Every structure is written in structure tokens, then in C-alpha cells.
Amino acid sequence: MAAAYALVAAALFGAALVTTQFGLRHMDGLAGAKVSITCATALFWLLFPLRGFDGWNTQAAGVFLALGLFFPVAVTLLAYEANRRMGPTIAGAIGSTAPLFAVLGAVLFLGETLGLTQIAATVAIVCGSVVLVWRSGRGRSNFRRGAAWASSVAWFAAALRALAQVVAKAGLLLWPNPYAAAVLGYSVSALTIWIIAAFSRRPESRVYTRRGVFWFALTGLFNCSAVLALYTALDGGAVNIVSPIAATYPMFTLVLNSVILREERLSARLIIGAALMVSGVAALLIY
């Protein structure tokens, strides 16, 4: 079940990337993040009468609140900035390495153990993800025109995304309530993004359009559902299993782009990337 929830999370994260592309055509990243995170938080609180905070644990709640200081808010803003600085190709390739950080963090801080099969599967999934997002000639010019240190933004975003999974797992070990983890974390992130937007000097961050709000609200719906599925997976499974499977979201984005935007055609790159990711997931499931 943990693997199934991780796959659901990957599919939803992949869908969110597609709706984000539509949203960014009408609004800037900061305004979009403000809309998506706020809508997601509101939806979580609407579910409170149905889910609640059964088995309240103050220590775990503190962990989830601290998690909200950087996930999803900081990860979202850093990912947008990485795309702006380097283009989607290099930023996406670097972001795809997050499972490597997550698995390492789980071994160091949660005491999880790794076998050769898990290591090989994780590497296969990461390599497949990089192959899928890499498009020859796209994004390179942006990176060359910018400073080399700009790549640190993408690396930092990947590390924070991985850290979020490790921290969430640590909190869930204390209080196995994925809904509480999601709603508390998102509430802090929503407050944080409003504070950031209030002090932002970028005037375009306050420009909202109907289409932009619609697409980013839909992005928030996909992302909050994905996070809830991810936390449910982490509640029932190890980080070294859940994180690599959840990282297959580029494959779902690719499929949706080919169907909706018709931007992708079958190629050797797509076949190789998909084969690596599928083989990695299959190895984890068999293991």
C-alpha cells in the first residue's frame, strides 16, 4: 500500500507540474505559489471535521509545524527561481536527484538500512528521471549566461525536498496521522508565503488574473492531494522505498504533456528514461 500511495503521489505531482505551466502563462511564480498554497491549506481545513487530530502528539505537531517553514513554501519558491535562472532542463535534472538525498538522510537519521537492490533501483529511477527531463539544447544557454553558482538554488531545493520527507517520516513515527502532518505543515507555509508576498518588492507578484488563479488553485488541489498521499505512504513504508517511487512524477508529467500539450513525441530518450524508471520501481516492489 505504501508503494501504491507513492505512485498516486507521483501522478498528482506530475499533474501539478502541468497545471503550473498553464498558470505561469498568466501570473508570476510568487503570486502563483501564494494562490496554490493558500487554496491547498483551505481545502485541508475543510476536511478537518472528517479527519480531525485523533491521538494528538505535541512533539510530533512541533515537527510538522517546523516542516511547514520550508515545505512546501521554500521548495516551491526555490524551484521557480531555479527554473528562471537556468531553465527547466538543468533545474529539472538537478531536482530529480532528491531521492538520493532522501535515502541518505533516512539511513543517517532514521536508521533505515539499504540493500544492493534498493540502491540500484534508486539510482535507476533517478537516472531515468534525469533522462526524461533533459532535452538537448534547451536550458543550456540560460545557464551559461548566468553565474555558475546559480545551480546552488536547484541543489538546495532538491536537498530541502528530500529533507522534508525525512522530517515527515520522523514526525509520523511519533504520531501516525498523515492528515495532521499535511494540514499543520501547509498552514505554516501559507502564513509564510503571505508574509513573503507582503514584503516583496516585485510589483508583478501582486498581479492576479482569473485564468492564473484558476490554474494555480488547481495546482494547489493536486499538490495537497499529492502531499497527503506521500505522507500516507511514508506512514506505512520506509523512506528508501517511498521517495524513489514518488520521484517518478516526471514520467506522469511527460504523459500528460504529450496528451494535453502535444509537446512530446516518442523517442529513444523517452523510451530509455521510462524503462529505467519502471525497472527501478519494479525492483523496489519485488524487493
SULJO-V584642 format. One line per field, one symbol per residue. ss: DSSP state (H for helix, E for strand, L for the rest). psi: psi as a letter, one per 20 degrees, with the letter a starting at -180 (. if undefined). A space follows every 50 residues. Layout:
# SULJO-V584642
ss=???
psi=???
This chain:
# SULJO-V584642
ss=LHHHHHHHHHHHHHHHHHHHHHHLLLLLHHHHHHHHHHHHHHHHHHLHHH HLLLLLLHHHHHHHHHHLLLLLHHHHHHHHHHHHHHLHHHHHHHHLLHHH HHHHHHHHHLLLLLLHHHHHHHHHHHHHHHHHHLLLLLLHHHHHHLLHHH HHHHHHHHHHHHHHHHHHHHHHHHLLLHHHHHHHHHHHHHHHHHHHHHHL LLHHHHLLLHHHHHHHHHHHHHHHHHHHHHHHHHHHLLHHHHHHHHLLHH HHHHHHHHHHHLLLLLLHHHHHHHHHHHHHHHHHHHL
psi=hghghhhgggghhghhhghhgghiiirrgghghggghggggggghhighh galpkpogghhhghghhihipigggghhgghghhgirhfgghgghiighg gggghhgghijqqprhggggggggggghggggipopiphghgghhrqhih hhggggggghgghhhggggghhhhnmnhgggghgghgghggghhgghhjq johiijpqqggggghhghghggghhggggghhghhirqhiggghghjjhh ghggghhhggiliqqprhggggghgggghggghhgh.
